[in-house]
């Protein structure tokens, strides 16, 4: 099964990326995912279920430890073969 996750971390800071946002980027870029799109107001990752769920666990733990006060995420099932 393939999954797509869209997520944001808060609080926002338009002048400088907060520590939790930098940690989120580190986590998803280091994970074994098929696609990573990191943007200023939202992020999207895709991959196999195990890799995505492992990354989400690390993302939640590390961003909260780094000062995030809210993490919003949405997970979509893409199926076995892709989109």
C-alpha positions, -999 to +999 in steps of 0.1 A: +000+000+000+012+035-008+004+065+013+005+103+008+008+126+038+003+163+038+014+181+070+021+214+086+038+224+119+030+254+139+035+281+151+044+298+119+071+324+116+072+343+083+107+359+090+126+328+099+120+290+098+113+278+134+133+249+148+104+225+145+100+233+108+137+226+102+135+193+121+104+183+100+124+189+069+153+168+082+131+139+092+113+136+058+144+142+037+163+114+057+134+089+054+131+063+028+103+080+009+096+081-028+086+117-030+091+147-007+078+182-013+087+207+014+071+242+012+067+272+034+030+265+043+026+228+037+046+196+030+038+164+011+055+130+012+047+097-005+059+062-002+052+027+010+031+024+041+059+012+064+083+040+054+056+067+056+043+056+090+078+054+104+085+089+091+053+102+106+062+087+140+096+104+139+081+136+126+055+139+154+080+131+181+108+153+169+088+183+159+069+184+192+103+181+211+115+210+190+088+234+199+058+227+176+026+234+194+004+219+167+010+194+139-018+190+113-017+160+090-038+142+065-030+107+052-044+094+019-042+058+007-029+057-029-032+020-034-007-007-043+006+006-077+007+044-072-017+072-077 
